[in-house]
Amino acid sequence: MPLAETKPDKIQIAEPLYTIDIRGKKLTIGPEPWLVGILNVTPDSFSDGGKYFEPERAVERALQMVEKGARIIDIGGESSRPGSREVPEEEELARVMPVIKRLRPQTTALLSIDTRKSRVARTALEEGADLVNDISALRHDPDMTGTVAGAGVPVILMHMLGTPETMQLNPQYADLLAEIRAFFLERIRQAEEGGIASDRIIIDPGIGFGKNLEHNLTLLNRLDHFLDLGKPILVGPSRKSFIGLILEEPVERRLEGTLAAAVLSWLRGAAIIRVHDVLETKRALLVAQSIVKEKRVVD
């Protein structure tokens, strides 16, 4: 009996190009996604807390990620894991600045400072950091908008429901996509009115930040809902709890789930993907891109 002929479902692939301005230098993102290597200079981050707390080890790790394909190294001195509390400003500076000072002369990769505090951002930018990753989307510190605008660098605006300390306490939405879209529209408007140029804004839907399993899956599957905002979309699915819930695996055994989420995120329109495992993600995306390219040639 012959096999029934089947046709693959049509996959909607979004590959927009974006130009971002970093102190007057124009860079193009796309069609291949940029990879951000996560560098947590903390004792308590959910995945790798303590592993790169010493500056020498942190710099070594950063250079390894650049060699493996990271375009951006995102340096953070304050954990944003669920339930975490704010780190004093002086402590955060003491964690990140030795790393930035040592790393900047050794690489041309972009350096991002992952902080909610304007003084930390300003100090990092003065030492050569290229952009600011603010999980509060400029809401935590009233001086952050002016700091970013004055430096002429991009900012990543992330959606988060509540704060890291409270965000996972039964998060609820009446309309997930509509509410996050409205949030981005408001934060983009505030940023631009505060002097941040339109081509210096990146948006991040905040996977795992005030979202349950269903929320995260919906967001990853509907990233295209935010494409018409005209901003590069960054997604950070790496080793997140939603993967652990699906696979029933601890954080150190979530690589396969991370790769699946990264590939789907790219197919749905993510221009930037933030991960711990840079080389593995790069390889998974390369295979996915090759398959998509072949499909287009055949079609």
N, C-alpha and C positions, 0 to 999 in steps of 0.2 A: 504494500500500500504506500503510495507516494506521500512524502511529507507535505503538509499544507504550506503554501507560500505565505510568508509573513513579511510585513513591512515594519521597519523600526519606527518608533514614535519620533516625531519631529522635535528636535532640540532647539530651543531658542537660545542663540549664542549672542552675547553682547560684548563687543570689542571696541568701545569708544577710545579715542585718543584725548589726552588732556595735557595742557601746558601749565606747569606750575612755576612760579617766580620765587627764586631764593636770592634775596639781596640784589635784584636786577638781572640775575642769570636765569634764562628760560630753559627749562628741562621738559622733555616730553615723556609722559607715562603712557605705555601701551604700544601696540596691542598686547605684547607680552606683559604679564603682571610684574610689578616690582615686589621683591621680597624684603620684609623687615625682620631682622634678627633681634630676638628678645634678649636683653641683657639686664637681669635683675640683680642689682647690687644691694640685696636685702638679706636678712637672716630668716625671713618668714614668708616669702612668696609661695603660692600653693604648689608650684611644680619644681622649682629649682632653688628655693630659698637656702641661702648659705653656701651654695656651691661656688659662687663667684663674688663672695663678699670682700675678698682681698683684692686690692687694685691690680696687682700683677696678674692674678688669675683671670680677672675680668677683662683686662686688655688682651690677654692671650686668647680668650674665648671670642672676643669681638673680632679679632683678626682672622681667626679660623672661620667664622661665619661669613666674613667678607670674601675670603678665598673660595668659599663654597657657593657664593652667589648672592649674598645679601647686598642690596643697594643702600639700605638704611640700617643703622644700628640704633635701637631704641633703648636708652639708658634710664633706668628708674631706680630711685632710692627709697620709695615708699610702696609697700605692698598694697594692692587693691583687691586681694582675695576677699571673699565674703566674710564679713565679721571683723575685718581688720580696722584698726584705729589709726587716726592721723599721726604722722611722725613729726616731731618738732622740726622747725625750719633748719636750725643749725645742724641737727643730726642728718637731715636729708642732704644738705650741702656737703657735710663731711663724708658722706658715702659716695656721692656722684662726682664731685669735682676732681679728686685725684685720678679717677678713671678718665675723665674727659681730657684733662691736662696731659696725661700720658698717651692717650689714644690719638688725639688730633694730629700730632706731627707724623704719625705712622700710617695714615690712610687717607685716601681721597673720597672714601665712602661718606655718604651723608650721615650726620649724627643727630639724633632726635633726643630731646630731654623730655622724659615722661614725668610730668609734675603738674600739680594744681596751684603752685605757689609762684607768684610773680618774681620774687627775689631769687628763687632757685632758677627759674627760667632765664632771667636777665643775666645772672652770673654765668650760667652755662653758655648762653649765646655770646657773651663777651669773650669766652674762652674758645669759641669756634664751633659750637653747636649750630645746626642749620635749620632746625624746625622744632616746634613745641607740640607735644602730644598731651592734651589736657582732657582727662577723663570727665571733668566736670563741664566741658564745653564752655569755658570762660565764666562759669557761674560761681565758683568757689572764692576767687580772689578778685575784687573789683579793679585791681590794677593790672590784671593779666592782659586785658585787651590792649591797653596802651603800650604795654611792654612788647607784645608781639608786633603791633602796628609800627612802633618806633624802630624796631630791629629790621623790619622789611622781610620777615621770614614767614613760611607757611605755618598754619596751626591745624591740628587734627581735632575736630569737634566730635566727641563721642556722646551717644545717648546713654544715660544711666537713670534708672528709677530710684531716687533716694541717694544714699551714700554707700560706700563699701560696707560700712558697719550695718546698714539696714536693708540693703537692696534685695536680699534674697528672702526677706520675711514676707512670704505670700504675695509676690508681685501679681498685680491684676491690671487688665486693660479692657476697656469697653470695645475698642477697635484698635488692635495692635499697630497695624500698618499706618492707619490714618493718624494716630497719635504720635508716632515716631516721625512721620513726615511733617506734621505740624511743628513738632519740636525742632526739626532741622530748619524749616523755613524761618522760624523765630530766631534761632541762634545764628543763622547765616545773616539775617537782617541786622541783628545786633552787632555782629562782628564787622560787617561792612560799614555800618554807621559809626563804629568806633575807629575806623581808619584802616582796617585790614582789607587789602585788595581782594577782589573776587577770585583771582587766580592764585591766591595763597590760602585757600580754604579746602580742606579735605574732610569728609564725613565718615563716621564709623558708627554702625547701628548698635554696637556694644553687646556682642554675643556674651551671654552669661552675666551681664550687669543689670540685675533687676528683671530677669526673664526666667521662666521655667522651661522644661524640655519642649513643650509644644510651641512656646514663643520663639525659642531659638531655631527650631526646625522651620517654622513659618518664615522667619526672617531670612534664613539662608536660601530658602526656595523662592523667595520673592524679592531678592535684592533689586531686580529690575524695576520694582515699584519706585525706586529712588533715583533712577537714572536721569529722569528729566529735570532733576535739580541742577544738573550740569556740573557736579563736583566729583572728583575722584572718590570712589568708595573704598575704604579700608575695612578689611574683615580680620578678626583675630580669633579663630576657632581653636587654636593650638592647645591640645590636651585638656580641653574644658570639661566641666562636670557633665554636660549633656552627652558627651561621647562616652564617659564612664557609665552613665545610666543605660545607654543603648548596649554597650559591649559588656557591661558588668565587670569592668576592669579598673584597677587603680591607675593613678595619674601616669606612672612610668610605663604603662602598657596601652597607651592610647594613640600610638603613631599611626596605625592604619586608619583609624577613624578621623584623625587630623588630616591625613592625605585626601580622604574621600571628601571631607568638608572643604578643603582648599580647592580641589578641582571643581566641585559644584559651585563654589563661590565665584571662581573665575568664569565659568560658563554663564552664570547669572549676572555678571557685570562688575565684579570686584576688580579694581585696578591695582590694588595693593593688598598683600596678604602678610600678616604678622605671625611669625612662627618661632618655635624653639629649634626645630629640626630643618635647617635651611636646605641642605643638600638633598635630603629625601623629598622635600616638597618641590624643589626645583626639578628633580627627575620625574616626579609624578606629573607635574604640569607640562613638562616637555613631551611626554608620551601623549597626554590629552591633546595638546596643541597639534601634534603630528597627526593624530587620528582625525581631528576636526579639519585640518588642512586637506587631508586625503579625501574626506567626505565631500568637501567643496569641489575638488578637482573632478571627482566622479560625477557629482550632480551637474 
